[in-house]
Amino acid sequence: MPISRAEIPTASGHKLISRLCKHWAHKLEVEQGEGQGRVRFDAGTCLMEADGERLVVAIEALDVESLDTLEGVVASHLERMAGDEPLTIVWEN
């Protein structure tokens, strides 16, 4: 299973995880804890962990095509939830 990871500099990581988990909980299986979140998509899983300075996002997908798709989905939702805060999202896989 291919994996991709991004370390995103932000002080808003906890807030972003909370917003994303609430947003996706209506359609997907979501687990949320203190500074952490897990979202299960049909094609893979997104794990998020925040501290005071960054948000770490890891995606594990069934195949490379699904990984590329999930990277785009997660990045676009993070940017939308961040509002006016610019995020630098660089995926490493």
HELIX and SHEET records of a PDB file:
HELIX    1   1 GLY A   13  TRP A   24  1                                  12    
HELIX    2   2 VAL A   64  ALA A   82  1                                  19    
SHEET    1   A 5 ILE A   3  PRO A   9  0                                        
SHEET    2   A 5 ARG A  54  ALA A  61 -1                                        
SHEET    3   A 5 GLY A  44  ALA A  50 -1                                        
SHEET    4   A 5 GLN A  36  PHE A  41 -1                                        
SHEET    5   A 5 GLU A  29  GLY A  33 -1                                        
END                                                                             
